[in-house]
Amino acid sequence: MLAFITLLQAINLGSAVAPIGAALAVLGAAWGIGKIGSNALEAMARQPEAAGSLQTAMIVAAALIEGATLFAIVVCLMAL
């Protein structure tokens, strides 16, 4: 494993793959937040009286996804 890491450092592959990793992190977050939003709206349509608690849970989940995505982007861009 150490030889593989040394090889990657020798050819500087991290700077070539870092933007791809950042893009994948953003696409995954966009898909996840979209999925949360669509499911929350569907649940609100089924039970309008639960809209307040669903909206709160949706916002908290979206914020956690955005935080993890920001961390992933920073890690990827540190490889540049």
Backbone as a printed PyTorch tensor [residue, N CA C, xyz], in Angstrom:
tensor([[[  0.8330,  -1.1930,   0.0000],
         [  0.0000,   0.0000,   0.0000],
         [  0.8700,   1.2460,   0.0000]],

        [[  1.9660,   1.2080,   0.7440],
         [  2.8520,   2.3620,   0.8000],
         [  3.4890,   2.6150,  -0.5540]],

        [[  3.8020,   1.5440,  -1.2870],
         [  4.3790,   1.7130,  -2.6200],
         [  3.3790,   2.3720,  -3.5630]],

        [[  2.1070,   2.0410,  -3.4280],
         [  1.0770,   2.6410,  -4.2700],
         [  0.9520,   4.1310,  -3.9920]],

        [[  0.9790,   4.5020,  -2.7230],
         [  0.8870,   5.9160,  -2.3580],
         [  2.1110,   6.6640,  -2.8560]],

        [[  3.2790,   6.0590,  -2.7410],
         [  4.5020,   6.6820,  -3.2360],
         [  4.4410,   6.8630,  -4.7500]],

        [[  3.8920,   5.8730,  -5.4450],
         [  3.7360,   5.9800,  -6.8900],
         [  2.7920,   7.1120,  -7.2640]],

        [[  1.6890,   7.2400,  -6.5400],
         [  0.7490,   8.3310,  -6.8170],
         [  1.3880,   9.6910,  -6.5620]],

        [[  2.2040,   9.7730,  -5.5280],
         [  2.8830,  11.0300,  -5.2550],
         [  3.9180,  11.3340,  -6.3200]],

        [[  4.5600,  10.3150,  -6.8590],
         [  5.5770,  10.5200,  -7.8770],
         [  4.9770,  11.0410,  -9.1790]],

        [[  3.8210,  10.5330,  -9.5620],
         [  3.2250,  10.9900, -10.8150],
         [  2.2420,  12.1420, -10.6020]],

        [[  2.0460,  12.5550,  -9.3660],
         [  1.1900,  13.6870,  -9.0050],
         [ -0.2130,  13.5240,  -9.5750]],

        [[ -0.7960,  12.3810,  -9.3510],
         [ -2.1330,  12.0810,  -9.8440],
         [ -3.2090,  12.8210,  -9.0640]],

        [[ -2.9010,  13.2160,  -7.8500],
         [ -3.8920,  13.8930,  -7.0170],
         [ -4.3760,  15.1950,  -7.6120]],

        [[ -3.4880,  15.9480,  -8.2330],
         [ -3.9060,  17.2260,  -8.8080],
         [ -4.7370,  17.0340, -10.0700]],

        [[ -4.6420,  15.8630, -10.6850],
         [ -5.4570,  15.6100, -11.8750],
         [ -6.8390,  15.0950, -11.5030]],

        [[ -6.9580,  14.3950, -10.3920],
         [ -8.2150,  13.7560, -10.0200],
         [ -9.0090,  14.5950,  -9.0170]],

        [[ -8.3800,  15.5750,  -8.3990],
         [ -9.0570,  16.3800,  -7.3780],
         [-10.2940,  17.1020,  -7.9050]],

        [[-10.2440,  17.7490,  -9.0720],
         [-11.4800,  18.3900,  -9.5660],
         [-12.5970,  17.3930,  -9.8590]],

        [[-12.2500,  16.1910, -10.2840],
         [-13.2670,  15.1720, -10.5310],
         [-13.9300,  14.7630,  -9.2160]],

        [[-13.1250,  14.6080,  -8.1690],
         [-13.6860,  14.2760,  -6.8590],
         [-14.5840,  15.3710,  -6.3320]],

        [[-14.1810,  16.6310,  -6.5180],
         [-15.0170,  17.7470,  -6.0700],
         [-16.3280,  17.7850,  -6.8430]],

        [[-16.2570,  17.5380,  -8.1480],
         [-17.4750,  17.5300,  -8.9630],
         [-18.4110,  16.4000,  -8.5510]],

        [[-17.8600,  15.2330,  -8.2620],
         [-18.6960,  14.1180,  -7.8150],
         [-19.3430,  14.4170,  -6.4700]],

        [[-18.6150,  15.0940,  -5.5870],
         [-19.1900,  15.4600,  -4.2900],
         [-20.3610,  16.4230,  -4.4700]],

        [[-20.2120,  17.3920,  -5.3610],
         [-21.2870,  18.3610,  -5.6090],
         [-22.4990,  17.6840,  -6.2510]],

        [[-22.2440,  16.8050,  -7.2170],
         [-23.3620,  16.1070,  -7.8640],
         [-24.1030,  15.2080,  -6.8780]],

        [[-23.3690,  14.5290,  -6.0190],
         [-24.0080,  13.6830,  -5.0160],
         [-24.8440,  14.4920,  -4.0360]],

        [[-24.3230,  15.6450,  -3.6280],
         [-25.0850,  16.4950,  -2.7080],
         [-26.3360,  17.0440,  -3.3690]],

        [[-26.2170,  17.4580,  -4.6260],
         [-27.3840,  17.9840,  -5.3340],
         [-28.4560,  16.9120,  -5.4790]],

        [[-28.0390,  15.6940,  -5.7940],
         [-29.0060,  14.5980,  -5.9160],
         [-29.6580,  14.3060,  -4.5660]],

        [[-28.8570,  14.2750,  -3.5010],
         [-29.3860,  13.9780,  -2.1700],
         [-30.3570,  15.0310,  -1.6680]],

        [[-30.0220,  16.2950,  -1.8480],
         [-30.9090,  17.3610,  -1.3950],
         [-32.1850,  17.3830,  -2.2410]],

        [[-32.0530,  17.1200,  -3.5240],
         [-33.2430,  17.0320,  -4.3750],
         [-34.1590,  15.8960,  -3.9590]],

        [[-33.5630,  14.7740,  -3.6010],
         [-34.3390,  13.6130,  -3.1490],
         [-35.0440,  13.9280,  -1.8260]],

        [[-34.3460,  14.5880,  -0.9250],
         [-34.9590,  14.9790,   0.3470],
         [-36.1410,  15.9160,   0.1010]],

        [[-35.9390,  16.9110,  -0.7740],
         [-37.0070,  17.8630,  -1.0620],
         [-38.2250,  17.2120,  -1.6940]],

        [[-37.9900,  16.3250,  -2.6550],
         [-39.1310,  15.6920,  -3.3200],
         [-39.8950,  14.7750,  -2.3690]],

        [[-39.1760,  14.0330,  -1.5480],
         [-39.8570,  13.1560,  -0.5940],
         [-40.5950,  13.9490,   0.4820]],

        [[-40.0080,  15.0730,   0.9030],
         [-40.6860,  15.8920,   1.9100],
         [-41.9520,  16.5180,   1.3470]],

        [[-41.8950,  16.9890,   0.1170],
         [-43.0950,  17.5640,  -0.4880],
         [-44.1790,  16.5170,  -0.6890]],

        [[-43.7690,  15.3130,  -1.0530],
         [-44.7420,  14.2320,  -1.2000],
         [-45.3960,  13.8940,   0.1380]],

        [[-44.5850,  13.8760,   1.1950],
         [-45.1290,  13.5850,   2.5220],
         [-46.0510,  14.7080,   3.0040]],

        [[-45.6910,  15.9600,   2.6720],
         [-46.5520,  17.0820,   3.0550],
         [-47.8770,  17.0470,   2.3040]],

        [[-47.8450,  16.5680,   1.0640],
         [-49.0860,  16.4620,   0.3060],
         [-49.9930,  15.3850,   0.8850]],

        [[-49.3940,  14.3450,   1.4350],
         [-50.1960,  13.2700,   2.0270],
         [-50.7450,  13.6480,   3.3960]],

        [[-49.9120,  14.3390,   4.1890],
         [-50.3270,  14.7450,   5.5320],
         [-50.0000,  16.2220,   5.7460]],

        [[-50.8700,  17.1160,   5.3550],
         [-50.5840,  18.5530,   5.4910],
         [-50.3700,  19.0060,   6.9350]],

        [[-50.9700,  18.2990,   7.8820],
         [-50.8140,  18.7250,   9.2910],
         [-49.4090,  18.4730,   9.8100]],

        [[-48.6200,  17.6450,   9.1450],
         [-47.2550,  17.3580,   9.5880],
         [-46.2250,  18.1920,   8.8350]],

        [[-46.6690,  19.2100,   8.1200],
         [-45.7670,  19.9860,   7.2690],
         [-44.6740,  20.6900,   8.0700]],

        [[-44.9970,  21.2070,   9.2330],
         [-44.0060,  21.9340,  10.0340],
         [-42.8440,  21.0670,  10.4670]],

        [[-43.1410,  19.8990,  10.9980],
         [-42.0650,  19.0200,  11.4570],
         [-41.2890,  18.4340,  10.2800]],

        [[-41.9790,  18.1710,   9.1730],
         [-41.2750,  17.6670,   7.9860],
         [-40.3340,  18.7140,   7.4130]],

        [[-40.7750,  19.9560,   7.4130],
         [-39.9300,  21.0180,   6.8770],
         [-38.6900,  21.2090,   7.7440]],

        [[-38.8550,  21.1340,   9.0440],
         [-37.7070,  21.2620,   9.9400],
         [-36.7180,  20.1240,   9.7370]],

        [[-37.2220,  18.9160,   9.6500],
         [-36.3430,  17.7700,   9.4320],
         [-35.6560,  17.8540,   8.0780]],

        [[-36.3510,  18.3520,   7.0640],
         [-35.7700,  18.4920,   5.7380],
         [-34.6340,  19.5140,   5.7450]],

        [[-34.8240,  20.6210,   6.4140],
         [-33.7940,  21.6550,   6.4690],
         [-32.5660,  21.1620,   7.2190]],

        [[-32.7680,  20.4410,   8.3130],
         [-31.6350,  19.9030,   9.0740],
         [-30.8590,  18.8840,   8.2390]],

        [[-31.5670,  17.9980,   7.5570],
         [-30.8970,  16.9990,   6.7230],
         [-30.1500,  17.6570,   5.5670]],

        [[-30.7400,  18.6580,   4.9420],
         [-30.0680,  19.3600,   3.8490],
         [-28.8210,  20.0870,   4.3450]],

        [[-28.8880,  20.6610,   5.5390],
         [-27.7200,  21.3420,   6.0970],
         [-26.5920,  20.3640,   6.3960]],

        [[-26.9320,  19.1780,   6.8880],
         [-25.9000,  18.1730,   7.1370],
         [-25.2510,  17.7080,   5.8390]],

        [[-26.0560,  17.5490,   4.7990],
         [-25.4990,  17.1460,   3.5070],
         [-24.5950,  18.2450,   2.9540]],

        [[-25.0140,  19.4860,   3.0660],
         [-24.1870,  20.5870,   2.5750],
         [-22.8800,  20.6870,   3.3470]],

        [[-22.9200,  20.4460,   4.6490],
         [-21.6950,  20.4830,   5.4410],
         [-20.7230,  19.3880,   5.0380]],

        [[-21.2340,  18.1940,   4.8400],
         [-20.3690,  17.0870,   4.4060],
         [-19.8230,  17.3480,   3.0120]],

        [[-20.6200,  17.9580,   2.1530],
         [-20.1600,  18.2750,   0.8020],
         [-19.0740,  19.3330,   0.8240]],

        [[-19.2480,  20.3350,   1.6410],
         [-18.2200,  21.3650,   1.7600],
         [-16.9070,  20.7600,   2.2510]],

        [[-16.9860,  19.8750,   3.2170],
         [-15.7910,  19.2000,   3.7120],
         [-15.1350,  18.3820,   2.6000]],

        [[-15.9290,  17.6710,   1.8110],
         [-15.3900,  16.8680,   0.7080],
         [-14.7230,  17.7390,  -0.3410]],

        [[-15.3250,  18.8770,  -0.6490],
         [-14.7370,  19.7790,  -1.6360],
         [-13.4150,  20.3320,  -1.1380]],

        [[-13.3560,  20.7090,   0.1160],
         [-12.0990,  21.2390,   0.6730],
         [-11.0080,  20.1830,   0.6420]],

        [[-11.3460,  18.9440,   1.0030],
         [-10.3600,  17.8680,   0.9610],
         [ -9.8670,  17.6390,  -0.4580]],

        [[-10.7950,  17.6420,  -1.4160],
         [-10.3870,  17.4480,  -2.8150],
         [ -9.5150,  18.5800,  -3.3120]],

        [[ -9.8600,  19.7860,  -2.9780],
         [ -9.0850,  20.9260,  -3.4690],
         [ -7.7530,  21.0780,  -2.7510]],

        [[ -7.6140,  20.4820,  -1.5790],
         [ -6.3120,  20.4950,  -0.9030],
         [ -5.2920,  19.6260,  -1.6330]],

        [[ -5.7690,  18.7230,  -2.4830],
         [ -4.8670,  17.8590,  -3.2410],
         [ -4.2350,  18.6040,  -4.4180]],

        [[ -4.7430,  19.7750,  -4.7380],
         [ -4.1800,  20.5370,  -5.8800],
         [ -2.8260,  21.0980,  -5.5630]]])
